[in-house]
């Protein structure tokens, strides 16, 4: 049995689905179901006895303690986080509460549970914290990619809150001995990606005939990681990672945002041509850059390959084609997630910059 937090969100739900597809070990899935959490992501395991869903907050210590006592997991995999950079700029408090205070409370509950385990179980227990490459800050165009020893230089409220959570996890290992593992991933993309982020936003807006808003010159560079590759990396780190260590997880796919948008448009031209003809590229609109926009992220994933034998299975070409195919086949899912508070927030924040469509946000 493992406990997964944030398992109804984008990466978390993909991890739960992959985990249950790989074996029979049960999952307790704790998710607050904020705007980005969606039980529809988990529809294929509804009624599966191996999956127990609990709606709740990682900051609710009493609830977490009850779940730990009742289910006795051998590991906690912590995906729970506020993760949208633009939202953190407009209002940082939720990021502080969830990413910092929530992680602290989860660590404390885990520490108390772990300390009370029988010796053999205590030795096998793991707390795996899922984080982001954004904690490392921004890279110059010709700078080496982020390694695990790169200094932390977060530049947004979101990345600062994740950096703080990483430091807490490290401290609970070195101070209390809690057996932790940390992963820092590059930009994920794939099925169930909430359409406020760059790739799903471009797909959804293109098909709806809306503008495809790109920040500034669109030359912000990110490394792109197919979400199912990320899930396999987390499984591998949980299985064999060295205690207290950090593992960077990347796709070896550095691409500028504008190039990503062009690729999405070109594939949609092929896979779902516009009724009126012409290319989806005609819908691209450049908008004012966001404050403090990091210019480049890049992950050096050699450590996880060298020590744990993991490397991504998908190239960007194969992963992006699978992603677009998924969105074309799941238009009902898109309509459902757009029908809630997300639409109101987008209109309030970005209505003047792109026809009531969110500005492209390249966060993982």
N, C-alpha and C positions, 0 to 999 in steps of 0.2 A: 504493500500500500504506500502511495506517495500522496502528499498534499501539494496541489498546484494552486497558487494564488493568481488572480487575474486571468483565469482560464476561459473566460468568455470573450476576451478581446482578440485582436488580430493574431499576434504571435502565440498567445496562450492557448487559444482554441485550436490553432493548427498543431501545437504541441500535444494537446490532449488527444486529438484525433489520431495523430501519428503514433503516440504512445500505445493507444488501445489497438491500433492496427498491427503493431509490432509484437504484442504479447498479451497475456491475460492479467498482468498485475493491475489491481484496481487503482482508481484515481478519485480522491476527494477534491472537488473543484470549488474554490472559494472566490467569488467575484461580487463586487459591489453593484454591478450593472449600472454604471454611469452611462453617459450617452454613447460611449464607444464599446461598451459591453453588449453582447447580443446573443441571446440563447439560440437564435436561429442558426448561428455558426455551428452549434452542437446538435442540430436536429438529427443527424445520422446516428447518434448514440443515445437518443431519447429512449428510455426504457431499458437500456443496457445496464445490467446489474453491476458491471464493473465501474460505472461512472456515477458518483454521487455529487449532485450540485447543491451548493449552499450559497444563498445570497447573503453577503455580509462584507464587512470592512476589515482589512488587515489591522486597522487601528483599534478594533474592538477586542481588547485583550481577553475579556471573559469568553467571548465567542471562540476565539482562536484556541484558548486553553481547553475549552470543552471539546472542540474538534480533535485536538491532539490526544486528549485523554480517551476519547471514544474510539478513534480510528487507529491510533498507534502507528503513524506513518514512519517509514524508514528514512524518508527524505522530504524536504520542503523545497519546491522550485518556485521562486518568487518572480513572477512577471508583473505583479500589480504595480501600476504606476500611471500617473498623468504624463502624457508623452508628446503633446502637440506644442511646438515652439511658439507659434503665433498666439495660442491661448495663454501661454505663460507670460508673454509680453503684455497682453491685455489684462491679465489678472493672475498674479503669481501665487496667491494664498493656497489654492487647492494643491499646487505642486509642492509647496512646503509641507502641508498637512499630510498628504499621501506619501510622497517620495521620501521625506525625511522622518517625520513623526511616525508615520505608518510603518516604515522599515524598522525604526527603533523599537516600536512596540512588538512587532513580529519577531525581531531578534530576541527580545527579552522573554517572550513566551516560548520561543524555541529553546533558549538556553535553559529555562526551568524544566521543560519537558525532557531535554537531552540529559540533564544532570540526574534526573530520576530514573533513567533507563537502566536495566541490567547491564553489566559491563560489556558483554558481547554486542548487545544492541547499540550501546553507546559508541562503541568503536566503529560500527557500520553506518551510523547516522551521518547525513549530509544536509547542509543548508546551501542551496545553489541560488545565487543572486544574479539576475539577468539585467545587464546594463547596456550602455551605449558608447559608441566611439566619440560622441559629442563632448564627453567629459574632458577630452584631450585638447579641445580648442580648435583653432584653424591652422592649416598648413599653407606654407608658400607653395607656389606652383612646382618648384623643383626640389622641395624638401622630401626627405625619406618618409615613408608611411609610418603611422603610429605603431609602436611596439608596446608591449606590456610595461616597459619601464619609462615610457614617455611621461613627462610632467603633466599634471592636471592643470588645465587652463580654460575652464568653462566660460562661455561668453553669453549665454542666455539664462534666464531664470530656470528654464527647464533643465539645461545641462548642469547648472550649478546645484540644483536639487538632486540630480542623479549622482553627481560627484560626491555630495555629502553622504548619500546613502551608501556609496561604495566605501567611503572612509569608515562609516559605522560598521559595515560588515567586516572590514579588515581589523578594526579595533576589537570587535567581539571575539575574533579568532585569537589575536595576540594577547589580549587581556584575560579572556575567560576560557580560551581553549576551544571555543565552539568550532566544530569541523566545517568550515565554509569553503565555497568555491565561487568565483566570480567570472562571468563572461561579459565582454564588451563587444557588441556587434556593430556592423555597419548597417546601412539602410536596407531594411527588409522590403520585399514586395511579394505579391502572390495572392491567393484566394482569401477572401474575407477581410481585405484591407479596407479600413474605413475611408470613405471618399472625401476626406479633407487633406489627405496626403497626395504627393505629386502624381504618382502613376495612376491610382484609381480615379483621382479627380480628372485627369486628362481623358481617361477612357469615358467616364460618365458624362462629362461636359461635351466631349466631341459627339457622342451619340445623341445627345439632347440638342445639338445645334447651338450650344452656348460658346462664349469666348473661352479660349484656353490661356488663362493668365499666367505669365511667366515673370518672375521677379527680375528687375534690372535687365542686364544683358544676357541672363540665362547661362552664364559661364561658371556658375558655382559647381564645383566638382564633388561628387560623392562616389563611394564604392557601394555597389549594389549586390545584395545577397538574397537569393530566392528563399522564401520562408521555410520551405521543407528542408533545405540544406541547413538552415539555422537550427531547426528542430533536431536533426541528426547530430549536429555538433553538441547540443546541450545533452542529449542522451549519452554521447561519448564522454563528455566531461564528468557527468554524474557517475558514470561507470568507472572511470579510471583516472580522473583528475587528481593531482597532488593537493593535499589539504593546504588551504591558505593561498593557493595560487590563483592568478588571473590568466585567462585565455582570451585572446582577441580572435573574433570570428568574422571573417570577411569572404567576399565572393571573388576577389581579384578582378573586379569590373569597375574601374574608375571611368566615370562618364560625366560630362557636363549636363546640367539640367535641360538645356535647350536640345542637346542631342537625344536625350531621353524622350522629350516631347516629339521630336521629329520621328523617332523610331515608332512610338505609339501611333502617330498619325499614319505613317506609311503602312504599318501592319493593319490598321483599321481600313485603310484604303483597299487593301487586299481582301480582308476577312469580312468586312461589313461596309461596302461602298456607300457613299452618300447618295440619297435618292436623287438629289438635284445635280449630281456630278461634281467633278472637281475634287481637290484633296482636302482632307481635314486640316492640313497645314494653314489653309486660308483662315481658320478660326483662331490662330495664335495671336495673342495680344500681350505686348510688354507693358508691365505696370511698375509703379514705383517700388524700389527695393525695400525690404523690411529693415528695421533698425538692427544693427549689430549682426548682420547676416554673415556667417562664417563662409569663407571663400572655398575652402577645400578640406575634405576629410579623406583619409585613405588608411586602410587597415593592412598591417603586415601580419598575415596569419600563418607564418612559418612555425611558430612555437607549437600550436595545436597539431599541425601536421607532423612535425618532428617528434613530439613527445607522445601524442595520442593516435597518430595515424589518420587524422581526419582531414579531408579536403572536400570542397563543394563538388557535387555531382553535376550541377547545371551550369552551363555558360549563360551569359546574359541573353543571347539569342534564343536559346531553348526555353529559358525561364520566362521571358517576357511574352513569347508566343503562347505558352501555357496559361499565363495570367490573363491575357486578353481573351483567350478562348473561354476561360472560366467566367469572366464578366459578361461575355456575350450569351453564355448559357444560363446565367443567373440574374436576369434582369429583375425578377421579383424581389430578390434579396436587396438589390440596390434601391428599388422603390420603397421597400420597408424601412431601410435605415435613413432614407432621406425624408421620411414623413414625420419625424419627431423634432425634438428641440434643436437638432443639428441645423436644420434649415433656417430656423429663426436666428440662431447665432451667426450663421454665415451671412444672412441678409444684413444683420446689424453691423457686423465688422467690415464686410467687404462689398456691400451693395453698390458703392460708388466706384469700385475698381474691378469690373469684369462682369457686369450683368448679373448681379446677385449670385456670383459663383466665388467660392473661396479661392484665394490666391495660392498658387502652387507652394506647397510646404514640403521641403525635402527631408523631413526628419524620419528616423527609423520607426 
